[in-house]
Amino acid sequence: MAARTRPASKDRPSYRCTECGWTTVKWLGRCGECQAWGTIEEYGGASPVRTTAAGRVTTPAKPIGQVDGRQATARGTGVPELDRVLGGGLVPGAVVLLAGEPGVGKSTLLLDVAAKAAGPQARTLYVTGEESASQVRLRADRIGALSDDLYLAAETDLSAVLAHLDDVKPSLLVLDSVQTIASPEIDGAPGGMAQVREVAGALIRASKERGMSTLLVGHVTKDGAIAGPRLLEHLVDVVLSFEGDRHARLRLIRGIKNRYGATDEVGCFELHDEGITGLTDPSGLFLTRRDEPVPGTCLTVTLEGKRPLVAEVQALTVDTQIPSPRRTTSGLETSRVSMMLAVLEQRGRIRSIGKQDIYTATVGGVKLGEPAADLAVALALASAAIDTPLPKNLVAVGEVGLAGEVRRVTGVQRRLAEAARLGFTHALVPPDPGRIPAGMKVTEVTDIGDALRVLPKRAPRP
């Protein structure tokens, strides 16, 4: 009997996760590796297993001590606050991703950086995919970002951007934004996962080959995460987050990832009609200047990265007739304010505070999320409840627990040094604060009862 031959089976389609690259032979709604939903896409028939043979090396391996590290020396951008976050400036060949909400000032900042970094020996190319060249020119006139060595192009095609790199040969490329550029070789609309991956990969290769620094503008989702595949953050060298309330002047740049420096630095900027400027001493934005202290206000020193900032916490208590009093916060975490109210009522014996409308806020749009601001929030609430101001030139730093204890926090010495530099003479801190600046009186408090003794004796309001 003749042997039967098994018919060749058709290539079965394969499916791949666009986030992590996990593959499967059938479509699934959820990735089995990264657990992301809706990221499984078909990418063709099943391909046979292939092996890669050893090829010719481009550069021979050498001992790490013989590698020239001068090629990775940072160069200043002309914007000290941005250099602070970058770790000294831009490294040749580095790719930086700057993400932030619409209208926060990303384009304004990077246009200013592009103009200041441009020079006869260091051309800068600014590519915009969201605006026309004339619109960018109007913004440059308004903020004074004009330079003969700053080149401007409005493009949305990746091949055209690469052609501009060949023509201009810049030392710095600013692309606004990576979600608006598309490659003709890849299917899909601009901003899709495949397009963002291809555009970022091509620009990263061009940056490394040319020794060109690249600044990419990225969009964010409604949850605040960087839009596009997570792979984008892994590919780039530096990831920066541009934060700020559109109704406030303060803008902050935080380092999320930095291959060339630390991520605990924060750059402070002020957005105004003439553009955006760095703030070397931003504490003045968070304080209210007044001759006499007012009930319901307390000052604290928060740490943004390594930078200490003096901020003001305000509280207002109002009698109410409704069964459920209002609790409104701005710039503070609602959960921590509620905890401080409970501690004051139970541990501080301020019984009337739970039956009043409570309004708490910070000055200047700063957001206080660290526990070190607990003591200032508690004192501001207590001061408002008994309608008695705290002593003048007082700052309070410390975390307050549910048992009423005041816990130690990090960086107390840096906080006290900043308060003393701004002229504050009295501070409430947890035990064992370390070295105390000259001319400052420091009171160590162990619980909320010790802290409330700084308030003058006055009966609570009925």
C-alpha positions as CSV (number, residue, x, y, z in Angstrom):
1,M,0.0,0.0,0.0
2,A,1.3,3.4,-0.9
3,A,2.2,5.6,2.1
4,R,-0.1,8.5,2.7
5,T,1.3,12.0,2.6
6,R,0.1,14.5,5.1
7,P,-1.2,17.6,3.4
8,A,0.7,20.8,4.2
9,S,-1.3,22.8,6.7
10,K,-1.9,26.4,6.2
11,D,0.0,28.8,8.4
12,R,-2.1,29.6,11.4
13,P,-2.4,33.2,12.4
14,S,-0.5,34.3,15.5
15,Y,-1.5,37.0,17.9
16,R,0.8,39.4,19.8
17,C,0.4,41.8,22.7
18,T,1.3,45.3,21.6
19,E,2.4,46.3,25.1
20,C,4.8,43.5,26.1
21,G,5.2,41.4,22.9
22,W,3.7,38.2,24.4
23,T,2.5,35.8,21.6
24,T,-0.3,33.3,21.5
25,V,-1.9,31.1,18.8
26,K,-5.5,32.4,19.5
27,W,-7.0,35.7,20.2
28,L,-7.6,36.7,23.8
29,G,-9.2,39.7,25.3
30,R,-6.5,40.0,28.0
31,C,-2.7,39.5,27.7
32,G,-1.5,36.5,29.7
33,E,1.8,38.2,30.5
34,C,1.1,41.9,31.4
35,Q,-2.6,41.4,32.0
36,A,-3.5,44.4,29.8
37,W,-6.9,44.4,28.2
38,G,-7.5,44.9,24.4
39,T,-3.9,44.7,23.4
40,I,-3.8,41.4,21.5
41,E,-3.6,41.9,17.8
42,E,-3.0,39.5,14.8
43,Y,0.3,39.9,13.2
44,G,0.5,37.2,10.5
45,G,1.0,33.5,10.1
46,A,3.0,31.4,12.4
47,S,6.7,31.6,11.4
48,P,9.1,28.8,11.8
49,V,11.7,29.0,14.5
50,R,14.9,30.6,13.2
51,T,18.3,30.9,14.6
52,T,20.7,33.8,14.1
53,A,24.3,33.0,13.2
54,A,27.2,35.0,14.6
55,G,28.0,38.0,12.5
56,R,30.6,40.7,12.2
57,V,30.9,43.0,15.3
58,T,30.8,46.8,14.7
59,T,33.0,47.8,17.6
60,P,35.1,45.3,19.6
61,A,34.5,44.8,23.3
62,K,37.0,46.5,25.6
63,P,37.5,46.7,29.4
64,I,35.1,49.2,30.9
65,G,38.0,51.3,32.3
66,Q,39.2,52.0,28.8
67,V,35.8,53.3,27.6
68,D,35.9,57.1,27.0
69,G,33.3,58.6,29.3
70,R,33.8,62.1,28.0
71,Q,31.3,61.5,25.2
72,A,28.5,61.3,27.8
73,T,29.3,64.7,29.4
74,A,26.2,66.7,29.9
75,R,25.8,70.1,28.2
76,G,23.7,72.8,29.7
77,T,20.5,73.8,28.1
78,G,20.5,77.4,29.2
79,V,17.6,76.7,31.6
80,P,19.0,76.0,35.0
81,E,15.8,74.5,36.5
82,L,15.6,72.0,33.7
83,D,19.4,71.2,34.0
84,R,18.8,70.5,37.7
85,V,16.3,67.8,36.9
86,L,18.3,66.4,34.0
87,G,21.4,66.0,36.2
88,G,23.4,68.9,34.7
89,G,22.1,69.1,31.2
90,L,21.6,67.1,28.0
91,V,23.9,64.3,27.1
92,P,24.8,63.9,23.4
93,G,22.7,61.0,22.0
94,A,20.2,61.1,24.9
95,V,16.5,60.9,24.2
96,V,14.2,62.7,26.7
97,L,10.5,62.3,26.9
98,L,8.5,65.2,28.5
99,A,4.9,64.5,29.2
100,G,2.2,66.6,30.6
101,E,-1.5,67.7,30.4
102,P,-2.7,70.0,27.5
103,G,-2.0,73.6,28.2
104,V,0.5,73.1,31.0
105,G,3.3,74.8,29.0
106,K,5.3,72.0,27.4
107,S,5.6,73.6,24.0
108,T,6.5,77.0,25.5
109,L,9.2,75.6,27.7
110,L,10.8,73.5,25.0
111,L,10.7,76.4,22.5
112,D,12.6,78.5,25.0
113,V,15.1,75.6,25.6
114,A,15.6,75.2,21.8
115,A,16.4,78.9,21.4
116,K,18.8,79.1,24.3
117,A,20.6,75.9,23.3
118,A,21.1,77.0,19.7
119,G,24.5,78.3,18.7
120,P,26.9,78.5,15.7
121,Q,28.4,75.2,16.6
122,A,25.2,73.6,17.9
123,R,22.2,74.0,15.6
124,T,18.7,73.2,17.0
125,L,15.8,71.8,15.0
126,Y,12.3,72.3,16.3
127,V,9.7,70.0,14.5
128,T,6.0,70.7,15.3
129,G,3.3,68.3,14.3
130,E,0.5,70.0,16.1
131,E,0.8,73.6,14.9
132,S,1.8,75.5,11.8
133,A,5.2,77.1,11.5
134,S,3.7,80.6,11.7
135,Q,1.9,79.7,15.0
136,V,5.2,78.7,16.5
137,R,6.8,81.9,15.2
138,L,4.2,84.0,17.0
139,R,4.9,82.2,20.3
140,A,8.7,82.7,19.7
141,D,8.1,86.4,19.3
142,R,6.1,86.6,22.5
143,I,8.6,84.8,24.7
144,G,11.7,86.1,22.9
145,A,12.8,82.7,21.6
146,L,14.5,83.8,18.4
147,S,17.9,82.6,17.2
148,D,19.6,82.4,13.8
149,D,20.7,78.8,14.6
150,L,17.2,77.6,15.5
151,Y,15.5,75.9,12.6
152,L,11.7,75.3,12.5
153,A,9.7,72.8,10.5
154,A,6.1,71.7,10.5
155,E,5.9,68.0,9.6
156,T,3.8,64.9,10.4
157,D,5.7,62.4,8.3
158,L,8.6,60.5,9.8
159,S,10.5,60.3,6.6
160,A,10.4,64.1,6.2
161,V,11.7,64.5,9.8
162,L,14.6,62.2,9.0
163,A,15.3,64.2,5.8
164,H,15.4,67.5,7.9
165,L,18.0,65.8,10.1
166,D,20.2,65.2,7.1
167,D,19.8,68.8,5.9
168,V,20.2,70.7,9.2
169,K,22.5,68.3,11.1
170,P,21.3,69.6,14.4
171,S,22.8,69.0,17.8
172,L,19.4,69.1,19.5
173,L,16.1,68.0,18.1
174,V,12.8,69.0,19.7
175,L,9.7,67.0,18.4
176,D,6.3,68.3,19.4
177,S,4.8,65.7,19.7
178,V,5.7,62.1,19.2
179,Q,2.0,61.2,18.9
180,T,1.5,63.4,15.8
181,I,4.2,61.8,13.7
182,A,3.5,58.8,11.5
183,S,5.6,56.4,9.4
184,P,4.3,55.6,5.9
185,E,5.7,52.0,6.3
186,I,3.4,51.2,9.3
187,D,-0.4,50.8,9.1
188,G,-2.5,52.8,11.6
189,A,-3.3,56.3,12.5
190,P,-0.8,58.7,14.1
191,G,-0.7,58.2,17.9
192,G,-1.4,54.4,17.7
193,M,0.8,52.0,19.5
194,A,2.5,50.7,16.4
195,Q,3.1,54.2,15.0
196,V,4.5,55.6,18.3
197,R,6.8,52.6,18.7
198,E,8.1,53.0,15.1
199,V,8.6,56.7,15.3
200,A,10.3,56.6,18.7
201,G,12.6,53.7,17.6
202,A,13.6,55.6,14.4
203,L,14.4,58.8,16.3
204,I,16.3,57.0,19.0
205,R,18.5,55.2,16.4
206,A,19.1,58.6,14.7
207,S,20.0,60.2,18.0
208,K,22.5,57.5,18.9
209,E,24.1,57.4,15.5
210,R,24.5,61.2,15.2
211,G,25.3,62.0,18.9
212,M,22.2,64.3,18.8
213,S,20.1,65.1,21.9
214,T,16.4,64.7,21.4
215,L,13.5,66.1,23.3
216,L,10.2,64.4,22.7
217,V,6.8,65.8,23.8
218,G,4.4,63.2,24.9
219,H,0.7,63.3,25.6
220,V,-1.0,61.9,28.7
221,T,-4.2,60.0,29.3
222,K,-7.1,61.2,31.5
223,D,-5.6,59.2,34.3
224,G,-2.3,61.1,34.0
225,A,-0.3,58.3,32.5
226,I,1.9,58.8,29.4
227,A,-0.1,57.9,26.3
228,G,1.1,55.1,24.0
229,P,2.8,51.8,24.7
230,R,4.7,51.3,27.9
231,L,7.6,50.4,25.7
232,L,8.1,54.1,24.9
233,E,9.2,54.8,28.5
234,H,11.6,51.9,28.4
235,L,13.2,53.0,25.2
236,V,14.0,56.6,26.0
237,D,16.8,57.6,28.4
238,V,14.9,60.2,30.5
239,V,11.3,60.5,31.4
240,L,10.1,63.8,32.8
241,S,6.6,64.8,34.0
242,F,5.4,68.4,33.6
243,E,2.8,69.2,36.3
244,G,0.8,72.2,37.2
245,D,-2.7,73.6,37.7
246,R,-3.9,75.6,34.7
247,H,-5.3,78.2,37.2
248,A,-2.0,78.6,39.0
249,R,1.3,80.1,37.9
250,L,3.5,77.3,39.4
251,R,4.8,74.5,37.1
252,L,6.9,71.5,38.3
253,I,9.1,69.1,36.4
254,R,9.7,65.8,38.1
255,G,12.1,63.1,37.0
256,I,10.5,59.7,36.6
257,K,13.4,57.9,34.9
258,N,17.0,59.2,34.4
259,R,19.8,57.1,33.1
260,Y,22.3,60.0,33.6
261,G,21.4,61.2,37.1
262,A,19.0,61.0,40.1
263,T,15.3,61.3,40.0
264,D,14.8,63.1,43.3
265,E,15.2,66.6,41.9
266,V,12.4,68.9,41.0
267,G,12.4,72.0,38.7
268,C,10.1,74.9,39.5
269,F,8.8,77.3,36.8
270,E,6.4,80.2,36.7
271,L,4.1,80.5,33.7
272,H,3.2,84.1,32.7
273,D,2.2,86.1,29.7
274,E,5.8,86.6,28.5
275,G,6.5,82.8,28.6
276,I,7.9,80.6,31.3
277,T,10.8,81.3,33.7
278,G,12.6,79.2,36.2
279,L,12.2,79.9,39.9
280,T,15.3,79.5,42.0
281,D,13.4,80.5,45.1
282,P,9.7,79.5,44.7
283,S,8.7,79.6,48.3
284,G,7.3,83.2,47.9
285,L,4.5,81.8,45.7
286,F,3.1,79.7,48.5
287,L,3.0,82.3,51.3
288,T,0.6,85.1,52.1
289,R,2.3,88.3,53.3
290,R,0.5,89.8,56.2
291,D,1.4,92.0,59.2
292,E,-0.5,90.1,61.8
293,P,-1.2,86.4,62.1
294,V,-4.7,85.2,61.2
295,P,-6.6,82.3,62.8
296,G,-6.6,79.1,60.7
297,T,-3.2,79.5,59.1
298,C,-0.1,77.5,59.7
299,L,3.2,77.3,57.7
300,T,5.1,74.1,57.0
301,V,8.2,73.1,54.9
302,T,7.6,70.4,52.3
303,L,10.3,68.5,50.3
304,E,9.8,68.4,46.6
305,G,12.6,66.0,45.7
306,K,15.6,67.4,47.5
307,R,14.3,70.9,47.4
308,P,12.6,72.3,50.6
309,L,9.7,74.7,50.0
310,V,7.8,76.7,52.6
311,A,4.1,76.4,52.1
312,E,1.0,77.8,53.9
313,V,-1.9,75.7,55.0
314,Q,-5.3,77.5,55.6
315,A,-8.4,76.2,57.3
316,L,-11.8,77.7,57.9
317,T,-14.5,76.3,60.1
318,V,-18.2,77.5,59.8
319,D,-21.2,76.6,61.9
320,T,-23.8,74.6,60.0
321,Q,-27.3,73.4,60.5
322,I,-27.2,70.4,58.1
323,P,-26.8,66.9,59.5
324,S,-23.7,66.1,57.4
325,P,-21.2,69.0,57.5
326,R,-19.2,69.8,54.4
327,R,-15.5,68.8,54.0
328,T,-13.8,70.6,51.2
329,T,-10.1,70.5,50.4
330,S,-7.8,72.1,47.8
331,G,-4.2,71.1,47.5
332,L,-4.5,68.6,50.3
333,E,-5.5,64.9,50.5
334,T,-9.0,64.6,51.7
335,S,-8.3,61.4,53.6
336,R,-5.4,62.9,55.6
337,V,-7.5,66.0,56.4
338,S,-10.3,63.7,57.7
339,M,-7.7,61.8,59.8
340,M,-6.5,65.1,61.4
341,L,-10.1,66.1,62.2
342,A,-10.6,62.7,63.9
343,V,-7.3,63.1,65.9
344,L,-8.1,66.6,67.0
345,E,-11.6,65.6,68.2
346,Q,-10.5,62.4,70.0
347,R,-6.9,63.1,71.1
348,G,-7.0,66.9,71.2
349,R,-10.4,67.2,72.9
350,I,-11.7,69.7,70.4
351,R,-15.2,68.4,70.3
352,S,-16.9,71.2,68.3
353,I,-14.9,70.7,65.2
354,G,-16.8,67.6,64.0
355,K,-20.1,69.5,63.8
356,Q,-18.8,72.4,61.6
357,D,-18.2,72.9,57.9
358,I,-14.5,72.5,57.3
359,Y,-12.6,74.1,54.4
360,T,-8.9,73.5,53.9
361,A,-6.6,74.7,51.2
362,T,-3.0,75.6,50.3
363,V,-1.7,78.9,49.0
364,G,-0.3,79.3,45.4
365,G,-1.6,76.0,44.0
366,V,1.0,73.8,45.7
367,K,-0.1,70.2,46.5
368,L,0.9,68.8,49.8
369,G,0.8,65.0,49.7
370,E,3.6,64.0,52.1
371,P,2.7,63.1,55.7
372,A,5.2,65.7,57.0
373,A,2.4,68.3,56.5
374,D,0.1,66.6,59.0
375,L,1.1,68.7,62.0
376,A,0.6,72.0,60.1
377,V,-2.8,70.8,58.9
378,A,-3.8,69.8,62.4
379,L,-2.7,73.2,63.9
380,A,-4.4,75.1,61.2
381,L,-7.7,73.3,61.9
382,A,-7.3,73.7,65.7
383,S,-6.5,77.4,65.2
384,A,-9.6,77.9,63.1
385,A,-11.8,75.9,65.5
386,I,-11.0,78.1,68.5
387,D,-10.6,81.3,66.4
388,T,-7.1,81.9,67.8
389,P,-4.0,82.6,65.6
390,L,-0.8,80.7,66.0
391,P,2.3,82.7,67.0
392,K,4.0,84.7,64.3
393,N,7.0,83.2,62.4
394,L,6.1,79.6,63.3
395,V,6.5,76.6,61.1
396,A,5.4,73.1,61.9
397,V,6.8,69.8,60.5
398,G,5.8,66.3,61.5
399,E,3.6,63.3,60.7
400,V,0.6,62.7,63.1
401,G,-0.5,59.2,63.8
402,L,-4.0,58.1,64.8
403,A,-2.9,57.7,68.4
404,G,-2.0,61.4,68.4
405,E,1.8,60.8,68.4
406,V,4.0,63.1,66.3
407,R,6.4,60.9,64.2
408,R,9.8,61.7,62.7
409,V,10.1,62.6,59.0
410,T,13.0,62.8,56.6
411,G,15.0,65.9,55.9
412,V,14.2,67.8,59.1
413,Q,17.6,69.7,59.0
414,R,17.1,70.8,55.4
415,R,13.6,72.0,56.2
416,L,14.7,74.0,59.3
417,A,17.6,75.5,57.3
418,E,15.1,76.7,54.6
419,A,12.8,78.1,57.2
420,A,15.6,80.0,59.0
421,R,16.8,81.4,55.6
422,L,13.4,82.9,55.1
423,G,13.3,84.5,58.5
424,F,11.2,82.1,60.6
425,T,12.3,82.0,64.2
426,H,10.2,79.2,65.8
427,A,9.5,75.6,64.7
428,L,7.6,72.7,66.0
429,V,9.3,69.4,65.0
430,P,9.3,65.7,66.1
431,P,11.8,64.6,68.7
432,D,15.5,64.4,67.8
433,P,15.6,67.0,65.0
434,G,19.4,67.0,64.6
435,R,21.4,70.2,64.0
436,I,19.4,73.3,64.6
437,P,20.1,76.5,62.6
438,A,21.5,79.5,64.5
439,G,18.8,82.0,65.7
440,M,15.9,79.5,65.5
441,K,14.0,78.2,68.5
442,V,12.9,74.6,68.0
443,T,10.3,73.0,70.2
444,E,10.2,69.2,70.1
445,V,6.6,67.8,70.4
446,T,5.8,64.1,71.0
447,D,2.1,64.2,70.6
448,I,-0.7,66.4,69.4
449,G,-1.4,67.7,72.9
450,D,2.1,69.1,73.1
451,A,1.6,70.8,69.8
452,L,-1.7,72.4,70.8
453,R,0.0,74.1,73.8
454,V,1.4,76.7,71.4
455,L,-2.1,78.1,71.0
456,P,-3.2,80.7,73.5
457,K,-5.8,79.5,76.0
458,R,-9.3,80.3,74.8
459,A,-12.6,78.5,75.1
460,P,-13.9,76.9,72.0
461,R,-16.8,78.5,70.2
462,P,-20.2,77.2,71.1
